[in-house]
Amino acid sequence: MLSDDLKQTIQQSYRTFLQQHDLKPRYGQKMMIAAVARTLGGISFGDKKERTSENHLCVIEAGTGTGKTMAYLLSAIPIAKARGKSLVISTATVALQEQLINKDLPEAAKLVDGYVSYVLAKGRGRYFCISQAEKLLISQDELGQMALYEDEVDQKLDAGVIALYRQLLDRFAAGEWDGDRDSLEQELDEPLWYPLTSDHTRCTNRRCSNFSVCPFYKSRDTMDKADIVVANHDLVLADLSLGGGAILPEPENSIYIFDEAHHLASKAIGHFSYSMRIKATQKWLKGSEKQLNQLLDETDHHPVITNYLEKMAQPGVDMMSFLGGFNTTLHLMLIDGQESVPERFRFPQGLIPEKLSETAKQMAFATEKWMLKAEQILDVLKEALDGGVPEISKDVAERWYPRVGQMWLRSQAIYALNKSYATPDPEGSAPTARWISLRESLDGRDFDCQSSPVSAAATLQENLWKHAFGAVLTSATMTALGRFDRIIDELGLPADVTCERLPSPFDYQQRATLMIPPMSSDPGKPDEHQEEVSRFLNKTLPEARATLVLFSSWRQMYAVLEALPERLKGFVLAQGDLTKNEIIRQHKLRVDDDAPSIIFGLASFAEGVDLPGDYLTEVIITKLPFSVPDDPVDATMSEWIEQSGGNAFMEWTVPETSVRLTQAVGRLLRTEQDSGRVVLLDRRVVTRRYGRQLLDSLPPFRREIG
């Protein structure tokens, strides 16, 4: 239970917060503070402060404007400090991380009793690796001005790219840049940035000659001393996949706040998804063989490495053979004799045909043997880095450790995909979606074998909820159709987990209108509906001042944009033409200049866009945001629900649409003073049986239904 001192600290910090901002207490914010305090303060623990109770989780839906960030900070910080636990705040977006670090945490730290330190945690991939950059530039110098062989041509970088990499290395050495990707003035695309960074398989840790100045490990030192760690869902999940405590504080010693928690399930599923391109993997295997032979030469044919490479040879040959078998089987299945070749083929119920499954089983077996020897070579190189293998110089070990680490990591992914294709799902468990996508490459058409769980519930339950000292999951959209059932099932939370649904302070009836105009077309007939959407927008947008138009597909957006009168096109900022941040920046500048501005966007603009006041007075949704019908994961989940006697559309599709629609309409009102209207150009909400459920799950706008 909470001590009187802790209660007083939380209450006093909230009173001070209200006084400083000249605010009156918000009912929803007070309720959230109490809910977080009850859950975290009610956790029982033993002599070593280990958790001994199971009532350590809560789910809170806090409507827009509740002030949920300050609510969980003011209640969780004192409890975490009193219990001697790290507070890990995990978000889904960079924008919320920046808000926490630059605005909310500095204020909360002053309000709570005592000193509080905080840090923004990022994975290795956000930091410059000095060793990787140095090795890359040296290898480019060694290639010289002209690459002679095909594999050297592939490795040769453009002169401008080399100049950029040298500039970054020089700036870091001069202390003009701290090595953090996010502090660069210019944004580097992933293909440019990736060669300059590292991961746990390429990093030699304290054995690296640049360890003392490594940007990542400097950030780790800061993190280890901080009371509060701000991370993102991906980093939390990556840490759990490494056993917990490898990057972030150990789950047993952490209280988690998952903000934007409605994204956690999809992020978790993504962490356990695998793919393998057939031709690309064959090419990689050939390249790996060349590299390993080079390693053998550079280690003067060290007997241990020679032995391991000899034992890798046959598994490598077998892998190439089985990949050929994959290619032949998939050609017969999907291409040969087919009138039309699908871009994607999903295996019904995730069941792999026996011939393909048997090939995958053999491939997994061969890959496991190859992977084991690669790991043993890594061990030898690691020992050489510590001086334990005098025949192999430290320079050679340092150069080859990350290369072999990358091979080992790639082989792990290949093994995981084939293991998934070879192993049927346990009876009664959620299935795995398995499918083939056809990709175009320089080597011609390639088969991309893919698999993904449809649910990460069991994984989260076993690796996170079971070990965490405590956790609060919150978002403005935690319910679907007004119920918490979906989020509880998706995240593997206990059926009796504490759930709170808190109201928004906004006066939706007075400040906003939901308009559903009369329309003659049904979205089920996309061409007719698209034409009617174009006519509506051509008539409405000339009066627009600050409007966001949300589309369901690129095709629809471009077709409608093309049909706009030329004078209107100049007011439109369309997704794809500029980055999301640049679109928002230009939109705000136009509104500030009292000029019309219209944003055309897809799903990514339906959430995380914060345009308060005059920056957004109208949201037009062209179509209900149903999931893409051919998405393999959704299709497999729907299939499973139907086979279990359920109704996939009502139990899965409609609730998911409810969450997305609520997120979309939530772009309109961002403060209590905002006003405007939402226009929904999809009359299925009034003509279909499920429509009433969707409407009733939305905020209580004043409705105008034509």
Phi and psi in degrees as a GROMACS rama.xvg file:
@    title "Ramachandran Plot"
@    xaxis  label "Phi"
@    yaxis  label "Psi"
@TYPE xy
-70.7092  136.196  LEU-2
-75.2305  160.863  SER-3
-61.1177  -35.6196  ASP-4
-63.525  -42.7617  ASP-5
-66.1366  -42.427  LEU-6
-57.801  -44.3138  LYS-7
-66.2724  -39.4062  GLN-8
-61.4787  -46.4369  THR-9
-64.671  -46.109  ILE-10
-63.7233  -42.9676  GLN-11
-67.8042  -39.3403  GLN-12
-65.4813  -34.9049  SER-13
-70.085  -41.6477  TYR-14
-60.8935  -42.2368  ARG-15
-64.7179  -41.3791  THR-16
-58.0121  -46.9314  PHE-17
-63.5758  -42.5852  LEU-18
-64.0415  -43.312  GLN-19
-64.2844  -29.7272  GLN-20
-103.031  4.61421  HIS-21
52.3278  49.3242  ASP-22
-111.573  155.477  LEU-23
-93.9137  150.851  LYS-24
-58.2668  135  PRO-25
-94.559  132.527  ARG-26
-56.7513  -49.4772  TYR-27
-62.5997  -38.384  GLY-28
-67.3794  -42.6247  GLN-29
-61.2099  -42.967  LYS-30
-63.9531  -36.9408  MET-31
-70.9116  -41.8368  MET-32
-56.088  -44.6749  ILE-33
-65.7216  -40.9649  ALA-34
-65.7158  -43.3761  ALA-35
-64.8979  -44.0804  VAL-36
-63.9426  -40.5466  ALA-37
-62.5706  -46.0458  ARG-38
-66.8878  -55.1256  THR-39
-71.522  -35.2999  LEU-40
-74.2823  -20.3441  GLY-41
-90.9891  3.19624  GLY-42
-74.8664  125.913  ILE-43
-84.3994  147.469  SER-44
-147.34  158.501  PHE-45
-92.1827  -166.475  GLY-46
-61.2983  -32.6427  ASP-47
-95.3771  18.09  LYS-48
62.9552  24.6378  LYS-49
-83.6185  143.799  GLU-50
-68.2252  136.079  ARG-51
-121.457  1.78135  THR-52
-120.947  169.042  SER-53
-110.249  -0.267639  GLU-54
-91.1023  52.7081  ASN-55
-108.407  8.26037  HIS-56
-126.23  148.678  LEU-57
-149.766  151.103  CYS-58
-118.501  127.136  VAL-59
-130.568  119.476  ILE-60
-93.8574  116.237  GLU-61
-117.678  111.99  ALA-62
-57.6559  157.166  GLY-63
-54.0433  133.64  THR-64
92.0738  -1.46643  GLY-65
-66.816  -31.4059  THR-66
83.7812  43.6722  GLY-67
-68.5433  -32.6329  LYS-68
-60.8274  -51.0579  THR-69
-66.9433  -31.1378  MET-70
-62.9086  -48.3188  ALA-71
-74.726  -28.3031  TYR-72
-68.248  -47.3469  LEU-73
-67.429  -27.2218  LEU-74
-91.84  -36.8383  SER-75
-81.4598  -35.4804  ALA-76
-60.0842  -50.9451  ILE-77
-61.7012  -37.1371  PRO-78
-68.7848  -43.7507  ILE-79
-60.6198  -42.2993  ALA-80
-66.5514  -41.635  LYS-81
-65.7068  -33.1766  ALA-82
-87.9218  -5.66943  ARG-83
70.9935  31.5389  GLY-84
-111.47  150.962  LYS-85
-76.1702  142.614  SER-86
-102.099  114.028  LEU-87
-105.64  114.137  VAL-88
-103.335  117.218  ILE-89
-113.268  130.679  SER-90
-121.47  171.363  THR-91
-100.319  -17.6452  ALA-92
-125.885  151.399  THR-93
-65.3576  -35.4101  VAL-94
-58.4615  -43.4611  ALA-95
-70.8686  -35.7528  LEU-96
-59.5498  -45.2804  GLN-97
-64.2138  -39.3369  GLU-98
-62.5692  -42.2394  GLN-99
-63.5866  -48.9368  LEU-100
-70.2328  -40.9693  ILE-101
-91.6934  -20.0116  ASN-102
-127.258  -61.2109  LYS-103
-72.238  -45.6049  ASP-104
-67.471  -41.4433  LEU-105
-57.3708  -38.2927  PRO-106
-72.294  -46.1588  GLU-107
-63.2343  -36.4478  ALA-108
-61.8311  -31.7584  ALA-109
-79.0594  -25.898  LYS-110
-82.1368  -36.469  LEU-111
-79.2248  158.081  VAL-112
-75.9628  118.015  ASP-113
101.681  165.357  GLY-114
-72.8447  136.666  TYR-115
-131.967  128.135  VAL-116
-110.416  149.857  SER-117
-146.354  156.409  TYR-118
-150.089  149.651  VAL-119
-92.1749  119.585  LEU-120
-94.9364  137.651  ALA-121
-136.634  156.232  LYS-122
-76.5111  168.906  GLY-123
-53.8233  -32.6538  ARG-124
-64.0812  -11.4873  GLY-125
-94.3551  -2.03557  ARG-126
-117.994  147.415  TYR-127
-69.8279  129.986  PHE-128
-103.163  110.89  CYS-129
-60.9642  -44.4496  ILE-130
-63.0107  -42.786  SER-131
-61.857  -43.2855  GLN-132
-64.4998  -43.5664  ALA-133
-62.6507  -46.1837  GLU-134
-63.6262  -38.4831  LYS-135
-63.3664  -46.3163  LEU-136
-67.3991  -38.152  LEU-137
-62.4385  -43.7457  ILE-138
-64.0137  -34.7152  SER-139
-67.7744  -38.6875  GLN-140
-63.4409  -39.683  ASP-141
-66.6528  -30.8713  GLU-142
-69.2909  -22.7371  LEU-143
75.092  -169.092  GLY-144
-76.7198  -18.9088  GLN-145
-137.777  121.943  MET-146
-84.8369  131.874  ALA-147
-93.5361  -33.007  LEU-148
-111.741  161.119  TYR-149
-58.2293  -44.845  GLU-150
-69.0257  -26.9904  ASP-151
-73.4518  -36.5566  GLU-152
-59.392  -41.4062  VAL-153
-61.4738  -33.5027  ASP-154
-86.0042  -19.5624  GLN-155
-71.238  128.065  LYS-156
-96.4804  155.074  LEU-157
-62.4573  145.234  ASP-158
-58.5753  -35.6998  ALA-159
-66.5524  -36.179  GLY-160
-68.1902  -43.0626  VAL-161
-61.0487  -41.753  ILE-162
-62.4554  -39.4438  ALA-163
-63.5003  -44.9097  LEU-164
-63.4322  -39.7956  TYR-165
-64.2739  -40.4458  ARG-166
-62.0782  -43.2304  GLN-167
-64.4339  -41.4232  LEU-168
-64.5172  -42.0543  LEU-169
-65.7611  -41.1809  ASP-170
-64.7671  -39.294  ARG-171
-65.6139  -44.7901  PHE-172
-62.3819  -32.3822  ALA-173
-84.5488  -2.00657  ALA-174
77.6032  15.3769  GLY-175
-87.3613  -10.5428  GLU-176
-145.54  138.832  TRP-177
-89.2064  1.45302  ASP-178
87.4006  1.99838  GLY-179
-89.0852  123.744  ASP-180
-55.9569  -36.5511  ARG-181
-74.4567  -10.6406  ASP-182
-98.4304  4.84858  SER-183
-71.9785  142.656  LEU-184
-69.9878  -35.5116  GLU-185
-103.425  145.231  GLN-186
-88.3275  122.599  GLU-187
-95.8122  130.56  LEU-188
-65.7114  156.319  ASP-189
-56.2353  -43.7043  GLU-190
-60.5829  -30.4756  PRO-191
-77.3725  -38.3546  LEU-192
-79.1924  -38.7933  TRP-193
-52.3371  -42.9589  TYR-194
-63.6252  -15.3372  PRO-195
-95.0836  2.74879  LEU-196
-122.569  -175.607  THR-197
-140.08  177.377  SER-198
-145.124  -177.486  ASP-199
-67.0258  -19.0929  HIS-200
-85.7144  -23.4295  THR-201
-98.645  -16.7563  ARG-202
-82.6355  129.947  CYS-203
-94.1442  4.51641  THR-204
60.2968  -133.806  ASN-205
-66.2468  -12.4345  ARG-206
-80.5009  -11.5377  ARG-207
-74.3667  138.395  CYS-208
-67.3616  -17.3095  SER-209
-103.427  12.619  ASN-210
-57.066  -39.9937  PHE-211
-65.0697  -22.5725  SER-212
-115.155  11.2052  VAL-213
-63.1323  123.051  CYS-214
-59.0399  -38.7441  PRO-215
-65.5947  -47.3483  PHE-216
-72.7703  -25.2843  TYR-217
-64.6788  -40.8803  LYS-218
-67.3753  -34.4964  SER-219
-64.2242  -39.6048  ARG-220
-59.766  -41.9556  ASP-221
-65.3893  -40.5864  THR-222
-64.1808  -40.5257  MET-223
-63.046  -24.5249  ASP-224
-97.8588  -5.2657  LYS-225
-86.0066  147.131  ALA-226
-75.7892  -35.0709  ASP-227
-125.997  131.022  ILE-228
-116.468  121.598  VAL-229
-96.6252  121.004  VAL-230
-130.296  -170.395  ALA-231
-125.469  167.907  ASN-232
-58.3959  -39.0008  HIS-233
-61.3216  -41.62  ASP-234
-69.0063  -39.7754  LEU-235
-60.8471  -44.5376  VAL-236
-68.4803  -37.6096  LEU-237
-63.2905  -40.1595  ALA-238
-63.5098  -42.3882  ASP-239
-64.0466  -37.4506  LEU-240
-67.2839  -20.1686  SER-241
-94.6322  7.85566  LEU-242
105.272  -5.84944  GLY-243
83.7291  128.443  GLY-244
89.3343  0.437384  GLY-245
-78.495  -33.8701  ALA-246
-116.545  -47.3487  ILE-247
-104.848  171.607  LEU-248
-57.605  152.824  PRO-249
-59.9936  140.377  GLU-250
-54.05  -38.2367  PRO-251
-63.3421  -23.6325  GLU-252
-108.482  20.696  ASN-253
-126.4  141.443  SER-254
-106.322  121.851  ILE-255
-99.0447  139.255  TYR-256
-116.663  112.406  ILE-257
-97.5991  98.2039  PHE-258
-86.6563  154.918  ASP-259
53.5357  42.8486  GLU-260
-70.3115  -13.0218  ALA-261
-67.6388  -11.6034  HIS-262
-90.7721  -10.453  HIS-263
-63.4082  -40.4071  LEU-264
-62.6577  -47.9634  ALA-265
-66.529  -35.3947  SER-266
-64.3071  -42.0151  LYS-267
-65.0816  -41.4557  ALA-268
-60.0509  -42.3563  ILE-269
-60.7343  -31.2158  GLY-270
-72.3701  -16.1309  HIS-271
-118.649  28.349  PHE-272
-102.829  145.779  SER-273
-134.891  155.316  TYR-274
-149.013  158.085  SER-275
-152.653  117.085  MET-276
-88.588  130.888  ARG-277
-63.7367  -60.4849  ILE-278
-65.9638  -38.5735  LYS-279
-63.4537  -35.7451  ALA-280
-71.3724  -38.0835  THR-281
-60.7847  -43.0831  GLN-282
-64.4271  -41.0056  LYS-283
-63.0734  -42.2315  TRP-284
-60.3301  -43.4528  LEU-285
-62.5155  -43.0909  LYS-286
-64.4997  -37.7484  GLY-287
-64.9209  -39.0218  SER-288
-61.2696  -43.073  GLU-289
-62.2293  -44.5432  LYS-290
-63.8191  -42.7905  GLN-291
-66.241  -33.6237  LEU-292
-66.4775  -35.6901  ASN-293
-66.3571  -40.4684  GLN-294
-58.5112  -42.7  LEU-295
-59.1998  -43.2832  LEU-296
-64.2255  -43.4508  ASP-297
-72.4349  -20.0052  GLU-298
-99.1698  15.8072  THR-299
53.9141  41.5194  ASP-300
52.4348  50.0135  HIS-301
-53.4062  132.903  HIS-302
-59.3035  -37.1623  PRO-303
-67.8099  -46.7698  VAL-304
-66.2869  -39.4027  ILE-305
-56.6903  -44.5785  THR-306
-61.5235  -45.3605  ASN-307
-65.2617  -42.201  TYR-308
-66.975  -35.5621  LEU-309
-62.2987  -38.0332  GLU-310
-77.9901  -14.4673  LYS-311
-84.5075  -19.5776  MET-312
-60.4108  -51.5835  ALA-313
-66.2569  -45.3561  GLN-314
-56.7589  -36.1077  PRO-315
-64.2991  -43.0353  GLY-316
-62.1677  -43.6261  VAL-317
-62.1735  -42.4479  ASP-318
-60.0132  -44.1413  MET-319
-60.9984  -40.2504  MET-320
-65.4885  -44.7653  SER-321
-68.9743  -34.2622  PHE-322
-63.5487  -38.5105  LEU-323
-62.3856  -39.3533  GLY-324
-63.3679  -41.5329  GLY-325
-56.2273  -49.4224  PHE-326
-60.825  -43.9937  ASN-327
-64.3673  -47.2061  THR-328
-62.1698  -42.9159  THR-329
-70.2111  -34.2894  LEU-330
-60.5408  -48.576  HIS-331
-61.9676  -37.7244  LEU-332
-75.763  -40.049  MET-333
-113.677  -19.8843  LEU-334
-120.545  -54.9002  ILE-335
-60.117  124.965  ASP-336
77.3071  3.00319  GLY-337
-90.3379  136.276  GLN-338
-68.8737  -39.7101  GLU-339
-132.464  138.976  SER-340
-99.0991  120.955  VAL-341
-74.1041  146.796  PRO-342
-72.122  -23.9916  GLU-343
-147.09  138.677  ARG-344
-127.929  122.348  PHE-345
-101.086  135.107  ARG-346
-79.2705  117.417  PHE-347
-53.6476  134.617  PRO-348
61.1582  11.5259  GLN-349
72.5294  14.1013  GLY-350
-87.7122  122.389  LEU-351
-88.0195  133.09  ILE-352
-55.2986  148.938  PRO-353
-56.6922  -43.0229  GLU-354
-62.5612  -43.4901  LYS-355
-69.6413  -39.244  LEU-356
-63.69  -39.4535  SER-357
-66.9861  -40.1279  GLU-358
-63.1093  -41.6022  THR-359
-63.9923  -37.1847  ALA-360
-62.7981  -44.6669  LYS-361
-67.6131  -38.9296  GLN-362
-63.8794  -42.0871  MET-363
-62.8552  -40.3323  ALA-364
-63.934  -45.802  PHE-365
-66.7846  -41.4673  ALA-366
-64.3017  -38.1338  THR-367
-62.5231  -40.3205  GLU-368
-67.2413  -41.9418  LYS-369
-63.2064  -43.9641  TRP-370
-63.1962  -39.8183  MET-371
-61.9336  -42.9714  LEU-372
-68.7426  -36.8127  LYS-373
-62.106  -39.3066  ALA-374
-66.8552  -37.0929  GLU-375
-68.3382  -35.6716  GLN-376
-64.3113  -40.0093  ILE-377
-57.7212  -42.1287  LEU-378
-61.9217  -40.0697  ASP-379
-64.9264  -44.109  VAL-380
-65.6391  -37.3359  LEU-381
-63.5638  -41.5375  LYS-382
-65.7874  -37.1177  GLU-383
-65.0777  -34.5719  ALA-384
-63.022  -31.2257  LEU-385
-88.0451  3.19974  ASP-386
84.7155  10.2718  GLY-387
-84.9309  -6.43524  GLY-388
-128.09  84.2304  VAL-389
-59.9014  -23.4309  PRO-390
-71.1131  -18.5275  GLU-391
-111.689  119.586  ILE-392
-68.44  154.468  SER-393
-62.8811  -36.8185  LYS-394
-60.8796  -44.1365  ASP-395
-64.8926  -44.5772  VAL-396
-63.0283  -41.1793  ALA-397
-67.5025  -33.9406  GLU-398
-73.2799  -37.0453  ARG-399
-93.5611  -20.9403  TRP-400
-57.1407  -49.9687  TYR-401
-66.7377  -32.0583  PRO-402
-66.073  -46.9994  ARG-403
-67.9706  -33.7182  VAL-404
-59.9091  -39.9914  GLY-405
-65.9579  -39.2908  GLN-406
-61.5809  -44.1441  MET-407
-62.347  -41.7269  TRP-408
-64.5131  -42.7726  LEU-409
-64.1354  -41.0817  ARG-410
-66.3317  -32.0101  SER-411
-61.225  -44.6713  GLN-412
-64.5671  -40.2588  ALA-413
-63.5595  -43.6569  ILE-414
-61.2544  -45.0733  TYR-415
-62.5715  -41.7471  ALA-416
-63.4936  -46.8874  LEU-417
-68.4259  -35.5232  ASN-418
-62.4876  -40.2189  LYS-419
-63.7455  -41.2719  SER-420
-71.9083  -25.2554  TYR-421
-91.5764  -17.2405  ALA-422
-112.578  115.917  THR-423
-64.1847  151.192  PRO-424
-69.2853  142.971  ASP-425
-57.7831  141.081  PRO-426
-60.6041  132.35  GLU-427
88.821  -11.1146  GLY-428
-91.1033  164.284  SER-429
-61.9757  138.704  ALA-430
-77.1365  170.358  PRO-431
-106.161  131.202  THR-432
-78.9789  131.967  ALA-433
-133.307  133.383  ARG-434
-155.69  166.954  TRP-435
-120.237  128.786  ILE-436
-111.75  139.298  SER-437
-92.3877  125.718  LEU-438
-118.113  143.827  ARG-439
-91.9649  133.942  GLU-440
-139.04  176.291  SER-441
-62.8071  -25.0081  LEU-442
-92.458  13.1713  ASP-443
95.9224  -164.01  GLY-444
-68.4731  134.886  ARG-445
-125.795  145.803  ASP-446
-93.0265  124.979  PHE-447
-106.509  105.218  ASP-448
-83.7512  128.421  CYS-449
-134.428  151.77  GLN-450
-148.343  149.979  SER-451
-155.602  136.519  SER-452
-66.4346  150.498  PRO-453
-89.1221  -11.2338  VAL-454
-146.214  138.165  SER-455
-107.237  15.3063  ALA-456
-56.8578  -49.4977  ALA-457
-64.5284  -38.6364  ALA-458
-64.78  -46.3005  THR-459
-64.8751  -40.1256  LEU-460
-61.4966  -44.4053  GLN-461
-76.3608  -39.8637  GLU-462
-97.5774  -20.067  ASN-463
-117.995  -64.6369  LEU-464
-63.3769  -34.5009  TRP-465
-65.8331  -31.0245  LYS-466
-103.976  -28.4025  HIS-467
-60.9204  142.164  ALA-468
-65.3804  -39.695  PHE-469
-166.718  161.248  GLY-470
-156.73  141.812  ALA-471
-120.365  128.028  VAL-472
-113.403  124.432  LEU-473
-142.813  155.789  THR-474
-175.786  167.099  SER-475
-78.1573  -14.2775  ALA-476
-134.027  76.7571  THR-477
-96.9803  -17.9056  MET-478
-101.262  157.446  THR-479
-126.554  122.702  ALA-480
57.2373  33.58  LEU-481
80.8647  6.34958  GLY-482
-123.822  152.899  ARG-483
-92.3433  -4.10415  PHE-484
-52.4108  -44.0169  ASP-485
-64.2648  -47.1884  ARG-486
-67.4941  -34.4396  ILE-487
-63.801  -44.9569  ILE-488
-66.7601  -44.7461  ASP-489
-62.2146  -37.6937  GLU-490
-97.4036  0.274116  LEU-491
66.5448  33.2599  GLY-492
-81.3387  155.5  LEU-493
-59.4176  144.76  PRO-494
-60.4583  -28.95  ALA-495
-99.6074  20.4302  ASP-496
-59.2522  143.455  VAL-497
-67.425  126.53  THR-498
-126.215  134.701  CYS-499
-129.386  133.903  GLU-500
-116.449  111.015  ARG-501
-104.715  140.812  LEU-502
-77.6134  153.486  PRO-503
-80.671  147.944  SER-504
-78.8014  -2.80089  PRO-505
-71.59  143.61  PHE-506
-93.1957  80.7704  ASP-507
-60.9096  -36.7428  TYR-508
-61.6772  -39.1251  GLN-509
-90.5493  -26.6226  GLN-510
-100.674  -16.1603  ARG-511
-148.131  151.995  ALA-512
-122.568  137.642  THR-513
-103.026  114.026  LEU-514
-108.744  129.074  MET-515
-121.533  96.4838  ILE-516
-72.8001  160.611  PRO-517
-67.5112  134.487  PRO-518
-141.314  144.947  MET-519
-96.1792  -15.5326  SER-520
-99.1808  155.207  SER-521
-106.459  135.776  ASP-522
-58.5899  -17.1472  PRO-523
-65.4085  -18.1538  GLY-524
-110.835  85.7133  LYS-525
-58.3705  -38.1044  PRO-526
-66.3485  -44.8369  ASP-527
-65.1576  -42.9431  GLU-528
-64.7236  -40.9167  HIS-529
-61.1467  -41.6058  GLN-530
-62.8957  -40.8904  GLU-531
-70.2159  -36.6148  GLU-532
-61.1436  -42.1735  VAL-533
-61.0941  -44.4206  SER-534
-62.8919  -42.6786  ARG-535
-62.3461  -46.5665  PHE-536
-68.1554  -39.3199  LEU-537
-60.1563  -30.8611  ASN-538
-83.3348  -35.1301  LYS-539
-89.961  -40.9387  THR-540
-64.7383  -26.1116  LEU-541
-57.4198  -22.7565  PRO-542
-94.9295  -2.58626  GLU-543
-70.9023  145.103  ALA-544
-114.917  -47.4318  ARG-545
-145.679  92.3131  ALA-546
-125.057  140.42  THR-547
-114.111  121.166  LEU-548
-108.956  121.315  VAL-549
-105.764  125.878  LEU-550
-109.41  162.037  PHE-551
-94.9281  -13.8721  SER-552
-156.292  156.792  SER-553
-60.8183  -41.726  TRP-554
-57.5841  -47.7671  ARG-555
-64.2657  -43.3707  GLN-556
-61.9449  -47.5262  MET-557
-66.8055  -37.2161  TYR-558
-64.521  -43.7234  ALA-559
-67.1983  -40.5156  VAL-560
-61.6532  -42.4227  LEU-561
-63.7474  -31.7551  GLU-562
-82.8997  -6.25926  ALA-563
-70.8828  147.136  LEU-564
-60.1861  148.195  PRO-565
-56.3707  -37.091  GLU-566
-67.0568  -25.2497  ARG-567
-83.0487  -31.5601  LEU-568
-58.3705  -30.1591  LYS-569
-68.0475  -18.5324  GLY-570
-92.5584  -7.13992  PHE-571
-93.8972  132.019  VAL-572
-109.196  108.733  LEU-573
-102.252  135.765  ALA-574
-55.8879  138.581  GLN-575
102.302  -30.5647  GLY-576
-78.9496  -34.1735  ASP-577
-137.65  166.787  LEU-578
-67.9836  159.958  THR-579
-58.6912  -45.6311  LYS-580
-63.121  -37.5454  ASN-581
-70.6386  -37.1625  GLU-582
-60.467  -46.2214  ILE-583
-64.9678  -39.7594  ILE-584
-62.5798  -48.2485  ARG-585
-66.3395  -36.5887  GLN-586
-59.9073  -46.2628  HIS-587
-63.4392  -39.9755  LYS-588
-62.3488  -41.3427  LEU-589
-63.8004  -44.8415  ARG-590
-64.0929  -40.5692  VAL-591
-60.3496  -32.3561  ASP-592
-87.459  9.88  ASP-593
59.8945  34.376  ASP-594
-106.849  150.493  ALA-595
-64.0763  144.856  PRO-596
-146.338  128.75  SER-597
-127.697  124.919  ILE-598
-101.27  127.339  ILE-599
-103.186  121.76  PHE-600
-146.374  169.954  GLY-601
-110.846  -149.636  LEU-602
-58.166  -36.6606  ALA-603
-65.916  -18.265  SER-604
-91.7179  -3.46203  PHE-605
-84.7532  -6.52767  ALA-606
-151.451  158.469  GLU-607
76.4049  3.12173  GLY-608
-99.1577  118.748  VAL-609
-116.311  99.7376  ASP-610
-124.848  81.8576  LEU-611
-76.1517  164.822  PRO-612
61.521  -134.772  GLY-613
-72.0712  -8.71326  ASP-614
-69.5244  -18.6571  TYR-615
-154.348  115.869  LEU-616
-121.147  -2.69454  THR-617
-151.933  132.098  GLU-618
-120.556  123.64  VAL-619
-113.228  120.165  ILE-620
-106.56  115.597  ILE-621
-76.7424  -22.8042  THR-622
-160.68  146.639  LYS-623
-57.7083  135.599  LEU-624
-81.5788  61.2946  PRO-625
-67.096  151.464  PHE-626
-67.1373  157.959  SER-627
-63.7049  126.918  VAL-628
-58.1817  -31.45  PRO-629
-99.0166  13.8986  ASP-630
-63.305  122.512  ASP-631
-62.0904  -36.6675  PRO-632
-69.7774  -48.0285  VAL-633
-63.0904  -40.9017  ASP-634
-63.8995  -40.1364  ALA-635
-68.5213  -40.3334  THR-636
-62.8163  -44.7343  MET-637
-60.9336  -41.9983  SER-638
-59.6663  -43.1478  GLU-639
-65.4863  -41.9452  TRP-640
-61.8653  -44.4757  ILE-641
-62.5954  -43.2537  GLU-642
-67.8042  -22.1892  GLN-643
-87.6169  5.4648  SER-644
92.3614  7.70094  GLY-645
-95.9158  -179.17  GLY-646
-112.679  102.062  ASN-647
-60.9727  -38.9241  ALA-648
-63.4967  -47.3357  PHE-649
-77.8797  -31.2391  MET-650
-90.2289  -23.4652  GLU-651
-120.608  -54.9623  TRP-652
-68.7892  -49.0089  THR-653
-65.0889  -46.4427  VAL-654
-58.4424  -40.3506  PRO-655
-63.2566  -40.9608  GLU-656
-64.2613  -38.0689  THR-657
-58.3778  -44.4887  SER-658
-63.1034  -46.2335  VAL-659
-64.9588  -40.5636  ARG-660
-66.3324  -40.5393  LEU-661
-63.0273  -39.9567  THR-662
-61.9729  -43.216  GLN-663
-64.3281  -47.9632  ALA-664
-69.0352  -21.1656  VAL-665
-69.4397  -8.01297  GLY-666
-70.1008  -22.1571  ARG-667
-72.1027  -61.8532  LEU-668
-96.3588  117.07  LEU-669
-114.502  -17.9603  ARG-670
-135.912  167.277  THR-671
-67.4123  -17.416  GLU-672
-92.5552  -9.699  GLN-673
-69.6455  156.152  ASP-674
-151.786  165.154  SER-675
155.612  -160.521  GLY-676
-141.226  152.085  ARG-677
-110.144  131.177  VAL-678
-115.621  124.682  VAL-679
-112.374  114.337  LEU-680
-93.9897  45.6141  LEU-681
-145.322  103.901  ASP-682
-81.1159  4.81009  ARG-683
-63.6583  -19.5069  ARG-684
-70.5292  -16.2072  VAL-685
-115.834  -11.2421  VAL-686
-107.079  -15.8903  THR-687
-109.352  155.449  ARG-688
-59.3369  -38.8566  ARG-689
-77.0052  -13.1609  TYR-690
-58.5023  -41.5624  GLY-691
-60.8366  -38.9459  ARG-692
-62.8922  -41.7223  GLN-693
-65.045  -43.9678  LEU-694
-63.7686  -43.4378  LEU-695
-69.9234  -18.9382  ASP-696
-85.6082  -8.37728  SER-697
-82.4525  161.48  LEU-698
-55.7013  156.736  PRO-699
-78.1442  63.1421  PRO-700
-63.2831  155.365  PHE-701
-69.5826  130.763  ARG-702
-104.25  139.376  ARG-703
-128.32  101.918  GLU-704
-109.304  115.78  ILE-705
